[in-house]
């Protein structure tokens, strides 16, 4: 006997999703072990560090999490002898944890730190001080002996200013430091400079770049970095035999793919040079592939299971550590040995059951502004018999950012819906990364227009192809994705319901309360204030709440500094005033993104109950 789509019995419970795949934040070779950082949802999302020997390196209550630039990253590193250096989530100070000892602070109270790199026994970091006006950030060297814990003058400030910094890299001879920096008036994927200095005289050299990423030294006078002057992030080589102002690197790769990504967090690594002259690199065109580039320019694609948001975390001889997700495996860490071809799973990475989680299908639909890329996950449940005369409902996922992208990865969170008979369409709308600068810049000045047109086009394309019930398509998104959800239901006519997780509802309020990193982000996406204030008002879902005529579920973190609860509460009150069916839940202790297991469980249970209630009306 058949069961209606959306109501199938599933083993993927909200609790199993919350426990299924910890968030991985980097991996490293440490002596004979491999270490990695992962989240512990049952402990409020605490970020611990674990070892391949089975032990927990960083015990509770310590949590390795940076808040530099608000989104953090690069919150830990380690030396070969097993000493851990980490940024504690509570005080943002850098700490040292030696074997058989207790953590001790290396930096004074006050500033936050992130982007840690231990190079030749020297510890470097990005420092952010929000206690001064104007706010200051810097590339700093931190003494590892603890002398700076009470005396900040012991910290060597290599570069500083009110702008932003990332990717400190020390030359092999210890004479030069390279990094990436950008002004607060531009986002790093729009414009970012590669800079370097001699540490003895601090003479600054600026390299002519467009949106530089990740400098890596391959010799005392030779540097690799990624840049996208021609529309795709490609690898470049810079020789510094006689550096001068305006020096330029030479592009050494040329593919229709990106080696790079939006610089939201500080710890990402898209490539690593090997000692034999080869380079292991990620190339992204929707999905990722990992390649080995030989000195002669030839490439070999590595047969690895990870193909989504892959980070090349570390190398040791012929071994390479990769972390990320995959279209056929759970998120994890893998060690690939280029000499033997062996790929070993370090943690996570378990294959998914194709009967329950078939690989996503890349689709492209025609939109008003050009092609729209998406990944489709069909309903799948080997124990369910779908009705022969019914098309499945779908929920359209809208990623946040908006300068970000999804990769079609498998996940228990996706299977939570598909195993119940609800398909998922994950859309990389115009403005997403992973398809080049032109696709990314489609959103400039058009936020609230282009991405809304694109998700509507993707949903209608699926329905027109006879793959989805046009009367039962919902839309779900977080943060900037929540903005798109609400903007799309304002349009009407396509979506039967909307789920907004900590979504933006009022652009003027967002601009007023934005933190430093995103202070000018909206200006590029919409326009400068006050000249463009009419657009801020016109495009905000809060302004148009009277046009929403479908049910809306609002989920919010009480301690969200990026999109405060007032944003969700304002649209809640407007929906109530207009008699629109809605639910609102605010979770104490949660910020911008849900980390606690109990929150993840409650949110998913509410979402599925909400969708089943909405979809039942269409039967």
N, C-alpha and C positions, 0 to 999 in steps of 0.2 A: 504494500500500500504506500502510495507516495505521500510525501510531506511537503507542504508549501516551502518555497525558498524563503530563507530568513529565519526559519524556525526549526532547523535540523538540530538534533542532539549532538553535542561536540565535547571531546575530551579537553579541548583548549579552554580551560577556565581562566578567569581573570587572575586568580592566584598563580596559576602555572605560567602565565605570561609575565607577571611581575618577577618571577624567579627564574625565567628561562634563559635570559642572555644579559649578563652584566655588561655595563658600558666599559669598553677597554680604552685606556688612555696611555698608550706608549708601551714599548718593550725594550729591553737592553740585555746584552751579554754581560754577566757579572761573574768573573772567574770561570768556573766550570758550570755555572748555572745560567738560566735565563729568568729574568725578572720582568714582571708586567704590573700595571696598575689596573684595577677593576672596581666597579661600584658594588656596594652591598645594599641592595634595596631594603632588606630587613633591618638595617641599621641606619635608616634615614637617608640612604644614598651615600653613605660614607665611602670615600675612595681609599682603598687599601692598596698595598703593594704585596704581591705574592711571588713565590719562587717555584721553579720547576722541580725542586726537591720536595715540594709539598708543604712548606712552612709559610706562615704569614710573616712577612718581613716587618710590616708596619701595623702594630696592634691597635685595637680600639683604646681610647677614643680618638686617636690621631687620624687625620684625614688629609690626604695630599690633594689639595684643590686650590688653584689660584683664581683670583678675581681681577687680575690686571686686564684693562680694557673691558671690564665687566665679564667677558666670556672666558678669560683665563687661558689655560693650556701651558704645557711644559712645566708641570708642577713638581717634577722629581727627576733625579738622575742618581747615578751611583758610580763608585770606583771599582776597580778589579778586585779589591780586598774585601768588598762587601759592606762598605760604608754608604749609607743612604743619605742623600741630601733632598729635602722636600720642603714645600711650602704648606704650612698647616692652614686648613680652611678657617679656623677660628680667629687667628691673629694675623695671617698673611705674612708672618715672618719666615725666613728660611731657617730650617733646623738641620742639624747633623745627627744621624743615628748610627753610631759605630756598633759593631758586633758586641753583644753582651753588655750593652750600656743603655742609658736612657737618652731620649732626644734632648739636645741642647741647642738654644737659639744661636744663630750666627749673625742676625741683623737686629737692629733696635726696633722697638715698637713704633707704629705709625704707618710707614709706607707699605704698600703691597708689592709682591714680587711674583715673577712668572718667567716662562721661557728659559728655565735653567739649563745651562750647558757646562759640563765638566770637561775641560780640555787641557791636557798635559798637566794634570793636577791642579789646575786653576779653575775657580768657579765663577761663572759669569751669569748675569740675569738681566731681565728687563725690570726696572723699578718704576712704580707709579706712586706719587705722593699727592693725595687729594686733601691733605691737611693744610696746604699752602695755596695762596691765590696770587697768580694763576696756578692751576694744577701743573705739576711738572712730571716728566718721565725721563728715563735715562737708561743707558747701557752701563752696567756697573760690574766691577770685579769685587767679590766678597771674600775676605780672608777665611780660610777653612778652619783656622785655629780658634775661632770664637772671639777674637779681639775686637770685633766691630759690634758685638751684641749691646754694649753700653756706650761705645764711642763711634759714632757714625763717620767720623773723620778718617777712620781706618779703611773705609770703603773707597776704592778708586773709581771716580766717575769718568768714564771714557767719552761719553757724549750725552748731552742733556738738552731739554727744551720743552716747550708746551705742546709739541707735536707727539707723534707716536713712533715706537721703535719695536723691532722684532729681529729674530735670527742672528744673535751675536755669534761670530765665527772667528777663531784665533788661527793665525797662520802657523804652519809647522815649526818655524823657527821662533815663534813667540813674539815676533817683532811688529806684526800688524793685526788689527782687528777690522773685520768687515761686518756690516749689518744692513738692514732695510729700515728706512724711515719715510714718513709721510706727514703732511700737515693735517690738522684737524678739519680743514675745509674740503678735503677730498677723501674718499674712501680708498683703501689700499689697492683694490682691484681696478680703480680708475687711474690712479697715479701714485707711484711709490718709487723712491730713489734708492739706488744702491750706493752706500757710502763706505769709505774705509779710511783708516788713519794709522800712522806710525805711533806706537805706544810710547816712544821715547820723547817725541816732540809734539805729538797730537796734531800734526799737519793733516788737514782733512782733504780727501780727494772724493769728488762726486762723480759718479759714473752716469753717463747719459742713458737713462732707461725710461720705460713707460710705466710698468707696474711690476717691479722686481720682486722676486721671491727667493728665499733660501740660498744665500751664498755658502759655498763649500770650497775650501782650499784643496788643491791637488798638488801643490808645491809652494815653496816660499814666495814665488812671484807669479803664481797662476791660480785663477779663481774660476769656479763654475757658478752659474746662477740661472734662474728661470726668468723670462720676460716675455711680453706679448706685443711687441711693436707692430707685428703683422696680423694680429687678430687671434692668435693662439699662443698660449704659454709654451715656449720652446726653450731648450737648454742653450746657454751661451757660454763662451769661454773668454776670459779676460787675462791678458798677459800684462804684467806690471814691471817690465824691465826699466821703463822710464816713465812713470805715471805723471800725468798732468791733468789740469782741469779740463773737463769735457771728454775724457777718455771713453772709448766705446769698446764693448765686447763684440765677439763674432759669433753668430748663430751657428750651432753645430748639429741641430736637428731640424727637420722640416716635415711635419706630419699634420694631418687634419684631425688633431687631437690635442688636448691640453696636458702638459706636465705642470700642474698647479691648480689652485683652487682659491676661492675667496678667503682672505686672511682674517677669519673670525677669531681663531685661537692660535696660540703661540707655539704649540708643540708639533705641528704637522711636518712630515718629511715626505716629499714627493719623489726624491731620488737620493742615491748615495753613490759616491765614487768608490771603486775598489782599488786596491794597491797595484793591481796589474794593468791599470789604465782603463778598464771597462767601467761602465756606469749601469747601475740597476735603477730603472725609472718607471713611474706610473704614467700611463697615457689614458686620458679620459675622453670618450665621445659617447656620452650617455652612460654606458658601463665603463669600468676600468679594465685595462690589461697591464700586466707587468712585463717589461722587456729588459733585455741585457743589450747594451749598446757597446760595440767594440770600437777600438780607436780608429779603425778604418771607416766607421759610420754604419757598418752592417748591424742588423738587429736580430735578436732571437726572442720570441715570445715564450715566457716561462709558463709552464703548465702548472698553475696553482689554483686552488679552489676559490680564492678571494677575488672578487671583481667589483667591489663597491667601497668607495671611500678608503682605499688602501693607503696605508702609510708605510714607507720603507724606513723602519725605525732604527736599524743598526746593522753593521756588518762586522764580521770577524773572519779574516782570511777569505775563504770561498763561501762562507755561510752568510745568509741574509735573513733578518727578522722582518716579517710582514705582519701587520695587523689590519683588520678591516672586516667587512661582511662579504656575503656571497649570494649568488642567485640559487645555489643548491646546498648551501651550508649555513649554519648559524655563525654569528660573529665570533672571531677568535684571533689567535696568534699562531703563525706558522714559521718554521725555520726551513729555508730552502738552501740546500748545498749545491752550489753551481758546479762543483767538481764531479759529484756523483749523480746529480739529477734528483736526489732524494728530497722529498718535501714531507716534513714531520709536523704533526699538529702539536703545538705546545700547550694550548688551552682553548676550550670552546671548539668551534669549528666542526661540530658534529653534522653529518649529512642529514638533510631533512627528508622525510618520507614523501616521495613524489605523489603518492596516492592522496595525501592530505595537503601537500603544498607543491603543486606543479610550478615549474619555473614561470616567471612573469614573461609576458609577450610585449616586445617593444612595438608601439604603434605610433603612427604619425597621421595627424588629421590636418586638413586645411582650415586655417583661421583667418580672421579679418586682417591680421598683421603678418601673415606668413605661416609656415608650418608650425604645428604644435606637437611636441614630443611627450609621450606618456608611456607608462608601463601598466599593463592590464593583468589582473589576477582573477581568473575565473573561479566561481564557487567549486569547491572540491570536498567530497566526503564519501569515502567508499562504503559507508554504512547507510547512506541516505539514498532514497529513490526520488528524484525530482519529478514534479508534475510534467506530463508531456505537453500540456496546453498552456504553459506559463513561462514567461521570460523572467530571468532573475533580477532582483533589485541590485543596485550598486551604490556604493558610497565613494565619492570622489575625494581623494586625499589631496590637500594643498599644503606643500611644505612651507616652512617659515623662511626667514631671511629678510627680504625675499631673494637676496643674492646668494642662492644655495641651490642644491639639486638633489634628487633622489636617483637611485641606481638600479631599481628593480630587484633589490635584495630580498631573500627569503627571511621571514621572521614569524615568531609566534604571534606577534601583534597583528600581522596580516591574516594569519590562519585563524585567529580568533573570529574574524568576520567571515572569511571564505568557507570555513568548515561549518558555518551555520547557514550557508546558502546565500550569503551576501557578497557579491563580487566587489573588488577594489580596483579603482582606476587612480593611479598615482601620477600626477601631472607635473611635468617640468615646463611650466608656462614661460612665455617670453620674459626675460629678466633672469632666468636661471643660468647657473654656471654649467660647465661641462659640454657646451656646444660652441664655444668661441665668444669673442668680444661682441660681435655684431648681434648675436642672439641675446647676450647679457644686456646690451645697451638698448634693446627694444623697449625696456621699461622706463628709460630716463624721461622724466617729465610726464609719464603716463601711468604712474601707479594709481590703481583704482579704475583703470580703463583697460589696458592691454591684458593684464593677467586675468581680469574678470571675463573679458571676451574669450580668452584662451581656454579657461576651465569650462565655460559654457560650450564652446566649440567641441572640446574633447568629449563632454558628456553627450552632446547631441550626436556626435559622430558615432559613438558606441551604440546609441539607440537606433540611429538610422541604419546601422549595419545589422540590426536585428539581434544584437548581443545582450541588450539590457532593456528592461521594462521602462519606457519613458516616463511613466507615471510614478515610478518608485526609484528615483535617483536622489540620494542625499549628498551633502557636501560637508567635509570635516577638515579643520585646519587649526594650527597653533600659531600664536603670536602674529606675525605678518600674514600667515595662512589664515588665521582667524579673521583678520581684516577682509581677506578675499572672500571667505565664507559669508560674512555679513553683507559685503558689497554685492555678492552674487544673488543672495536671496532678496535684496532690495530690488534687483532687476526684475525678478519674478519670471515665471513661465518655464523654468527648467528644473529646479530642484524642489523636492517635496519636503525637505527639512534641512536645517543647518546645525552643525555642532562647532562651536567656537571655544577653543581652549586659550585662555588669557589673550584674547584677540584685541587688536587695536580697533577702537570705535570712533574716536575723535582725534583727527590729525592735529588740531591746534593744541590740544592737551598733550599729545605725544611730543610735539615739538618743544613745548614748554618744559617738559620734565625729562627729556632725553639726557642720558649720561654723555660724557665727553666723546666717547668713541663714535656714537651715532648722532652727535649734535647737528651735523650738517648733512646727514644721510638723506633726510626727507627733502631737503632743498633740491638735491639732484633728482629725486624720484617724483617730486611734485612741482616745486618751484620755491624761490626765496620769499621769506616773509619780510615786510608786510605786503609786498607787491602782489603776491599770489594768494592772499588770504581768502579770496572768493573761491579759489579752487579747493582749498583746505575745507571750507565749509560745504561746498557743493558735493565733494566726493565722500565725505565722512558718512558712514552708516548711521551714526547718531542723528544726523540732519534728516535722514530719509527713513527713519524708523517707521513712519506711518505707511510706507509702501511695502513693508514686510507682511506677508499674509500666509506664512507657513510656520510650523513649530520650530522653536530654536532652543537648543541646550547650551548653556553658558557655564564653563568650568574655569575656575580662577584660583591662583595662589594668593594667599593673604599677604605674603611678604615679597611680592614681585616688585623689584625696583625698576624694571624696564617698562612693563605695562601694569601700572598699579591697579588695585581692585576698583578704584573709582571709574575706570574705563568700562569694565563689564557692568558695574552697578548702574551706570548712566543708561546704557542700552537696555538693561533689565527694567528700569523704571519707565523708559519710553515704551517698551513692549507692553508692560502692564497697563500703561495709560491708554494704549490703543487696543486693548483686549486681545493681544496676540498670545497664542499658546506658547508658553515658555517655562523653562526650569533654570534655576541658578544655584550653583554650589560654590562656596569659597572654602578652600582648604587651609587651615592654620598651619604655619611653619613651612609652607611651600613657596618657592620663589618663581623664577621664570623658567618653567619646565618642572614637571613632577618627578620627584626622586624617591619618595617614600613608598614602600610596598603597599601600605594600607591606602595611600592616595591612588596609586596606579590601579589597584583592585576596584576601589569604589568608582573611579571614573569610568573604567571599562564596563563594569556592570550597569552603570547608569546609561552609558551610550547604547549598549545593546538593547536594553529595555526600552529606551527612547525610540530607537530605530524600529524595533518590532512593533511598537504601538503605532508608529506612523505608517509602516509598510502594511500592517494589517488592514488599514482603511482602503488600500488599493486593491485588495483581493476581491 
